[in-house]
């Protein structure tokens, strides 16, 4: 079973990297577990949004998962900041 074209272990590793990159880019302070969660959930959420809009820009594979995870995690951090205000 795979997640967005990568295996579960790769999804955790790439999700952690995507979450960490988003954390650095958005200048937020979160732990490694939250980075992994943000990266994985961000990739899933952004893929769902793109599919709902009938846009298949990124495709499958680890690079596509990293890009969607990064963008999705940035969106989740932004939404979290808006909700907390």
GIVEN-V807140 format. One record per backbone hydrogen bond with DSSP energy under -0.5 kcal/mol. CO is the residue of the C=O (numbers start at 0). NH is the residue of the N-H. Records with the same first field share a line. If there is no record, write none. Layout:
# GIVEN-V807140
CO = NH + NH
This chain:
# GIVEN-V807140
0 = 7
1 = 3
2 = 5
3 = 60
5 = 2
6 = 10
7 = 11
8 = 12
9 = 13
10 = 14
11 = 15
12 = 16
13 = 17
14 = 18
15 = 19
16 = 20
17 = 21
18 = 22
19 = 23
20 = 24
21 = 25
22 = 26 + 27
27 = 29
30 = 34
31 = 35
32 = 36
33 = 37
34 = 38
35 = 39
36 = 40
37 = 41
38 = 42
39 = 43
40 = 44
41 = 45
42 = 46
43 = 47
44 = 48
45 = 49
46 = 50
47 = 51
48 = 52
49 = 54
50 = 53
60 = 64
61 = 65
62 = 66
63 = 67
64 = 68
65 = 69
66 = 70
67 = 71
68 = 72
69 = 73
70 = 74
71 = 75
72 = 76
73 = 77
74 = 78
75 = 79
76 = 80
77 = 81
78 = 82
79 = 83
80 = 84
